[in-house]
Amino acid sequence: MKGVIHVETLKRTVDARRIIDNPSLEELRKMASAKERTTKFGSASYLSQMRNRSAKATFLVTCEGFPLGVDQQGMAPEKALALATQVHEFLQDKDVIRMDRQLCLHPSCSFHCRLYITKDFASIPFQWKNMTFELPNKEQEPDFVSIYVPEWPKRIIFCHPQEKITYILGPDYFGECKKSFLRKAMYAIKERGGLGFHAGSKVLRIVNKEGNLREVGFIMFGLSGTGKTTLTMHDHELMEPERVMIRQDDVVLMNQQGYCFGTENGFYIKTEGLDESQRVLYQAAVSPQAIFENVMVQEDGTIDFNNVELTSNGRGVILRGEVLGTDNKIDLEKADKIIFITRRNDIIPPVARLTPEQAAAYFMLGESIETSAGDPTKAGQSKREVGTNPFIMGPEAEEGNRLLEILRTNPDIECYILNTGAVGGKKITIQLSTEIMKAIAKGNIRWERDDDWGYEVAAEIPGLAMSQYQPRKYYDTQTYDELVAKLRQERREWLNKYPGLKDEILLAVEPS
């Protein structure tokens, strides 16, 4: 049928001069040794030419049964097939690494991922192997395939959603490899009735306001660089019997009951400004098992996390097992609390509690700031991204509508906005945000309704001076009302971009 690429036309295997079949970590590091600068801790560091994702060069193959989303770029099947044919011809004279790994560990949700990549870029599978799990059987047909040719003369990335194959041509940035598989996993869980989230997950074991010790599961949304990793990894200064269990940092897959499947065995951290005050991350980052990309390493092996001459998007792969606060689980049995992290500097309070309809709206809004991990030329500017997730495949409205269905099916799941920026001129500190999350888990916040937005804001939290963070305190009445009207119009326009979004989600940002 015209417009459909069948499995046999996009090859799932590579014919090469030599296939290097699932080399060990030691073999991969040796292959990449010419490009390595070794740190004083004995860990490997590499420089790539591309230092952030190539979002503008990423396409989804259009095909029957797959409607493209508003914010997605399509590629005609004929062009995808022609490019794929050129790639396979090119690889016939190359040495190619084949790496088979697993995402997720749950018996009902795990994926066999197969990467093909040219040998000269062994540092990429070296990092990816540290991020993923061993497979019980590497010879079975993979669920997902990515074919990666960093030396391709033109930068272009295209994914066939239905056949779950990605071609990564041109960039040599590890994030493209990692996200190519996570993108496909998120689409796969959506096909099963769930949702894939660009979110961290953790458990707070805490004494609640009734004096009972209970475990509270959190998932936290946020674009790279907005505090998601910091809040995911934070210990909240809890002391036994209270504690934190860190599960995932990047992507979780939620089913219709609110169970969140973890995906990876490592964390992919931004390293800018990392120091000993961030002890959980720092301890793992100075391990010999860490791997760095585009981080300044001096001739003597000293790592300078404050130096951003190479890029402000320096990255590190660290092992979950070396992160203080992890346990032997990657799944979250229930997302009791969902946190939408934003970073704005005007009239958004430090925390607000949402109805299911509001939660679906704020999920669709994905309000935050642009970071160097996305578009470095716009870093610091206000932006919106549905689900704070640039890896959605298919109509975005499906995601918001599906989330609303899940929340209505699971009324015990509570949703919140957490602003990590500022209110007027008053900076919101990491300590304040972590204390707010602790109070959410304890259930000891007194809430008041905000008449402009209809959500509830924190009037009182024990031990915190919340009166300092009232948005109206920093603006005169006219200015405040103008800011509300401007933000409401922006939100209206954004939500109305997505055809098929339920009316109750659209109305959630209107005056009530």
C-alpha positions in Angstrom: 0.0 0.0 0.0 1.4 3.4 -0.9 2.7 5.4 2.1 3.6 2.3 4.1 7.2 1.0 4.6 7.1 -2.7 5.4 9.6 -4.4 7.7 11.5 -5.9 4.8 12.2 -2.5 3.2 13.8 -0.9 6.3 16.4 -3.5 7.2 16.7 -4.4 10.9 20.2 -5.8 10.4 23.5 -4.4 9.0 25.9 -6.0 6.6 29.3 -4.7 7.2 33.0 -5.6 6.5 33.1 -6.8 10.1 30.5 -6.9 12.9 32.0 -6.5 16.4 29.4 -8.5 18.3 28.6 -7.2 21.8 32.1 -6.2 23.0 32.7 -5.9 26.7 33.1 -2.5 28.5 36.9 -3.1 28.6 37.0 -3.7 24.8 34.8 -0.7 24.1 37.0 1.6 26.2 40.1 0.2 24.5 38.5 0.9 21.0 37.8 4.5 22.1 41.2 5.0 23.8 42.6 7.3 21.1 39.8 9.9 21.9 40.0 9.5 25.7 41.4 11.9 28.2 41.6 10.1 31.5 40.6 11.9 34.7 42.6 11.8 37.9 39.9 9.5 39.2 40.7 7.0 36.4 37.4 7.6 34.6 37.1 8.2 30.8 36.2 11.5 29.2 35.5 12.3 25.6 34.8 15.3 23.4 32.2 15.2 20.7 31.8 17.7 17.8 28.1 18.0 18.4 27.3 19.0 22.0 23.6 18.9 22.2 20.7 17.1 20.6 19.8 17.9 16.9 16.1 18.5 17.4 15.7 20.5 14.2 17.2 17.7 12.2 14.9 15.0 13.7 12.0 13.6 11.7 9.3 10.9 12.0 8.5 8.8 9.0 4.9 9.5 8.0 2.9 6.3 7.3 -0.6 5.0 7.3 -2.0 4.6 10.8 0.5 7.1 12.3 -0.8 10.7 12.5 1.9 13.3 13.0 1.8 15.6 16.0 1.6 19.4 15.6 5.2 19.9 16.8 6.7 17.0 14.9 8.5 17.0 11.5 7.5 14.4 9.0 9.6 12.5 6.4 8.1 10.9 3.4 8.5 7.1 3.4 10.2 7.2 0.0 12.9 9.5 1.3 13.4 7.4 4.4 13.8 4.3 2.3 16.3 6.0 -0.1 18.4 7.3 2.8 18.4 3.9 4.5 19.5 2.2 1.3 22.5 4.7 1.1 23.4 4.0 4.7 23.4 0.2 4.3 25.6 0.6 1.2 28.0 2.8 3.1 28.3 0.4 6.0 29.3 -2.6 3.8 32.9 -1.4 3.9 33.0 -0.4 7.6 33.7 -2.1 10.9 30.4 -1.9 12.9 29.8 -2.5 16.6 26.6 -4.4 17.4 25.3 -3.9 20.9 22.3 -5.6 22.4 20.9 -4.3 25.7 17.7 -4.2 27.7 15.5 -1.3 28.8 13.2 -1.9 31.8 13.3 -5.0 34.1 9.6 -5.9 34.7 8.4 -9.1 33.1 5.4 -7.4 31.6 7.4 -4.4 30.3 11.0 -4.8 29.0 12.5 -4.1 25.6 15.4 -5.7 23.6 17.3 -2.8 22.1 19.9 -3.3 19.3 22.4 -0.6 18.4 24.6 -0.6 15.3 27.4 2.0 15.2 30.6 2.4 13.4 33.7 1.3 15.3 35.4 4.8 15.3 32.7 6.0 17.7 33.1 3.3 20.4 32.7 5.8 23.2 29.0 6.0 22.4 28.2 2.3 23.0 30.6 2.4 25.9 28.4 5.0 27.6 25.1 3.3 26.5 26.2 -0.1 27.9 26.7 1.6 31.3 23.2 3.0 31.1 21.3 -0.2 30.3 20.8 -3.8 31.4 22.2 -7.2 30.3 19.9 -9.3 28.1 19.2 -12.9 28.8 19.2 -13.7 25.0 21.0 -11.4 22.6 20.1 -13.4 19.5 16.3 -12.9 19.6 14.7 -10.4 17.3 15.1 -6.9 18.9 12.1 -4.8 19.8 14.0 -1.6 18.8 16.8 -0.9 16.4 19.0 2.2 16.0 21.6 2.5 13.2 24.1 5.2 14.1 26.6 6.6 11.6 28.2 9.7 13.2 30.6 10.3 10.2 27.7 10.7 7.8 28.3 14.0 5.9 24.8 15.5 6.5 23.1 15.6 9.9 19.7 14.0 9.8 17.8 11.7 12.3 14.7 9.8 11.4 12.5 7.3 13.2 9.9 5.0 11.9 7.4 4.8 14.8 5.6 1.6 13.8 8.7 -0.4 12.8 10.6 1.1 15.7 13.8 1.7 13.8 15.9 4.9 14.1 18.7 6.1 11.8 21.1 8.7 13.4 23.2 10.2 10.8 25.8 12.9 11.4 25.9 13.9 15.1 28.3 12.2 17.4 26.5 13.2 20.7 25.7 10.3 23.0 22.3 11.7 23.9 21.1 10.9 20.4 21.8 7.2 21.0 20.2 7.1 24.5 17.1 9.0 23.4 16.5 7.0 20.2 15.6 4.0 22.3 13.7 5.8 25.1 11.6 7.6 22.4 10.6 4.2 21.0 9.9 2.8 24.5 7.6 5.7 25.3 5.7 5.2 22.1 5.4 1.4 22.8 3.8 2.0 26.2 1.4 4.4 24.7 0.3 1.7 22.2 -0.5 -0.4 25.3 -2.7 2.2 26.9 -0.2 3.9 29.1 2.1 6.9 28.8 5.8 7.5 28.6 7.1 10.4 30.7 10.3 12.4 30.6 10.4 12.3 34.4 12.4 11.2 37.4 11.1 9.0 40.1 11.7 8.4 43.8 10.2 7.2 47.0 10.1 9.2 50.3 9.7 7.0 53.3 8.3 9.5 55.8 6.4 9.9 59.0 3.1 11.5 57.9 1.0 14.0 59.9 -0.8 11.1 61.6 2.5 9.8 62.9 2.6 6.7 60.6 5.7 5.7 58.6 4.7 5.3 55.0 6.2 5.3 51.5 5.2 8.0 49.0 6.0 7.6 45.3 6.9 10.7 43.3 7.4 11.3 39.6 8.9 14.7 38.6 8.6 16.3 35.2 11.0 18.9 34.0 13.2 19.8 31.0 16.9 19.2 31.3 18.6 21.9 33.4 15.4 22.9 35.4 16.1 21.1 38.6 14.6 17.7 37.8 17.8 15.7 38.5 18.7 17.8 41.5 15.3 17.1 43.1 15.3 13.5 42.0 18.7 12.9 43.7 18.1 14.9 46.8 18.0 13.2 50.2 15.7 15.8 51.7 17.9 15.6 54.8 15.9 12.7 56.1 17.2 10.6 58.9 16.3 7.0 59.8 13.7 5.6 59.9 12.8 8.2 57.2 14.8 7.9 54.0 14.8 8.4 50.2 14.9 5.7 47.6 15.9 7.1 44.2 14.5 5.1 41.2 15.0 6.9 37.9 16.2 10.2 36.5 15.1 10.5 32.9 12.2 8.4 31.6 9.5 6.3 33.3 6.7 4.4 31.6 3.3 4.5 33.4 0.5 2.0 32.9 -3.2 2.7 33.4 -3.0 1.9 37.1 -0.3 4.4 37.8 2.5 1.8 38.1 5.8 3.4 36.7 8.3 1.1 35.0 11.9 2.2 35.3 13.9 2.2 32.1 17.7 2.5 32.8 20.5 1.4 35.0 22.4 4.7 35.1 21.9 8.4 35.3 22.8 10.9 32.6 23.6 14.1 34.6 24.5 17.6 33.6 27.8 18.4 35.2 27.9 22.2 35.1 28.7 23.6 38.6 28.8 20.1 40.2 30.7 20.2 43.5 30.9 18.5 46.9 27.9 20.4 48.2 25.8 18.1 45.9 27.2 15.1 47.7 24.9 12.4 46.2 25.8 13.3 42.6 29.4 14.3 43.3 30.2 11.0 45.0 29.1 9.0 42.0 30.7 11.4 39.5 34.2 11.0 41.0 34.0 7.2 40.7 36.4 5.5 38.2 33.2 4.0 36.6 31.8 7.4 35.6 32.1 8.5 31.9 32.2 12.2 30.8 31.4 13.9 27.6 32.3 17.5 26.8 33.5 18.3 30.3 36.7 20.2 30.8 39.6 17.9 31.9 43.0 19.5 32.5 46.3 17.9 31.4 46.8 16.5 34.9 43.4 14.8 34.9 41.6 17.4 37.1 37.9 17.8 36.2 36.8 21.5 36.1 33.0 21.3 36.4 32.8 25.1 36.5 34.5 25.6 33.2 31.9 25.9 30.4 34.3 26.9 27.6 33.5 23.6 25.8 29.8 23.8 26.4 27.3 24.5 29.2 25.9 21.1 28.4 28.7 18.9 29.8 27.4 15.5 30.7 28.3 12.5 32.8 27.1 8.9 32.9 27.0 7.5 36.4 25.9 4.1 37.7 22.8 3.8 39.7 24.6 1.5 42.1 27.0 4.2 43.0 24.4 6.8 43.8 23.7 7.1 47.5 20.0 6.6 48.1 19.3 4.0 45.3 18.0 0.5 46.1 17.6 -2.6 44.1 14.4 -1.4 42.4 13.9 0.8 39.4 10.1 0.7 39.3 7.6 2.8 41.3 4.6 0.7 42.4 2.4 3.8 42.4 3.0 7.5 41.4 1.2 8.9 44.5 2.4 12.4 43.7 3.1 13.9 40.3 5.2 17.1 40.2 5.4 19.4 37.2 8.6 21.4 37.7 8.6 24.8 36.1 11.2 27.5 36.3 9.6 30.9 35.9 10.4 34.2 37.6 7.1 36.0 37.9 3.7 35.1 39.3 3.9 31.3 39.6 4.0 30.3 43.3 6.5 27.9 44.8 3.9 25.1 44.8 0.2 24.7 43.8 -2.1 21.7 44.0 -4.1 20.8 40.9 -7.3 19.1 39.9 -7.0 16.3 37.4 -8.2 18.6 34.6 -5.6 21.3 35.6 -2.9 18.6 35.8 -3.6 17.6 32.3 -3.5 21.2 31.2 -0.2 21.9 32.9 1.2 18.7 31.5 0.3 20.0 28.0 1.7 23.4 28.8 5.1 22.0 29.9 6.2 25.5 31.0 9.8 26.1 31.8 13.0 27.7 30.4 15.1 26.6 27.4 18.4 25.0 28.4 21.7 24.3 26.7 20.6 20.6 26.4 17.9 21.6 24.0 18.7 24.8 22.0 21.8 26.5 23.4 21.1 29.6 21.3 17.9 30.2 23.4 19.2 29.1 26.8 17.4 31.0 29.6 14.4 32.0 27.5 10.9 31.0 28.4 9.6 28.0 26.6 6.8 25.4 26.5 7.1 21.7 25.6 4.2 19.2 25.9 5.0 17.0 28.9 8.4 18.7 29.0 9.1 15.9 26.6 10.6 16.6 23.2 10.4 12.9 22.3 6.7 12.5 21.8 5.6 10.6 18.7 2.0 11.1 17.4 -0.6 13.7 18.3 0.2 15.6 21.5 -3.5 15.8 22.4 -3.6 12.1 22.8 -1.1 12.4 25.7 -3.0 15.0 27.6 -6.3 13.2 27.1 -4.7 9.9 28.2 -3.2 11.5 31.3 -6.6 12.8 32.3 -8.1 9.3 31.9 -5.4 7.8 34.1 -5.9 10.5 36.8 -9.7 10.0 36.8 -9.2 6.3 37.1 -6.8 6.7 40.0 -8.2 9.6 42.1 -5.6 8.9 44.8 -2.9 10.4 42.6 -2.3 14.0 43.5 -0.7 16.5 41.1 1.3 19.7 41.8 3.2 22.5 40.1 6.6 23.2 41.7 8.3 26.4 40.6 12.1 26.3 41.0 12.7 29.9 39.6 11.5 32.9 41.6 8.4 34.8 42.7 8.8 38.3 41.6 12.3 39.1 42.9 12.4 36.4 45.5 14.5 33.4 44.5 13.2 29.9 45.3 16.0 27.9 46.7 16.7 24.2 46.3 16.2 23.8 50.1 12.7 25.4 49.9 11.7 23.0 47.0 13.0 19.9 48.8 11.2 21.0 52.0 8.0 21.5 50.1 8.2 18.0 48.6 8.7 16.6 52.1 5.6 18.5 53.3 3.6 17.1 50.3 4.6 13.6 51.4 3.7 14.3 55.0 0.4 15.8 54.1 0.8 18.8 56.4 0.3 21.7 54.0 -2.7 24.1 54.6 -4.0 25.1 51.1 -5.9 28.1 49.9 -7.7 28.6 46.6 -6.1 31.0 44.1 -9.0 32.9 42.6 -7.2 33.8 39.4 -6.2 30.3 38.4 -8.5 28.0 40.4 -5.7 25.9 41.8 -4.7 25.7 45.5 -1.6 27.4 46.8 0.3 26.7 50.0 -0.8 29.1 52.7 1.1 27.4 55.5 3.8 24.8 55.7 5.4 24.1 59.1 8.8 25.6 59.4 8.6 27.6 56.1 7.9 31.3 55.7 5.5 30.9 52.8 4.2 34.5 53.1 7.5 35.7 51.5 6.5 33.9 48.3 3.0 35.4 47.6 3.1 36.6 43.9 0.8 39.6 44.6 3.3 40.9 47.2 5.8 41.8 44.4 3.5 43.7 42.0 0.9 46.5 42.2 -2.6 45.4 41.4 -2.6 46.7 37.8 0.7 45.1 36.9 -0.3 41.8 38.5 -3.6 41.7 36.7 -1.8 42.4 33.4 0.7 39.6 34.0 -2.2 37.2 34.7 -4.0 38.3 31.6 -0.9 37.9 29.5 0.0 34.5 30.8 -3.6 33.3 30.4 -3.7 34.4 26.8 -0.3 32.6 26.1 -1.7 29.4 27.7 -4.9 29.6 25.8 -3.0 30.0 22.5 -0.7 27.1 23.3 -3.4 24.6 24.3 -5.5 25.5 21.3 -2.6 24.5 19.0 -3.5 20.8 19.7 -6.7 19.6 17.9 -8.6 17.0 19.8 -7.7 18.1 23.3 -10.6 17.6 25.6 -12.7 20.7 26.4 -12.2 20.3 30.2 -8.4 20.6 29.7 -8.8 23.7 27.6 -11.1 25.3 30.2 -8.7 24.5 33.1 -6.7 27.7 32.5 -9.8 29.9 32.2 -11.2 32.0 35.1 -13.4 29.9 37.2 
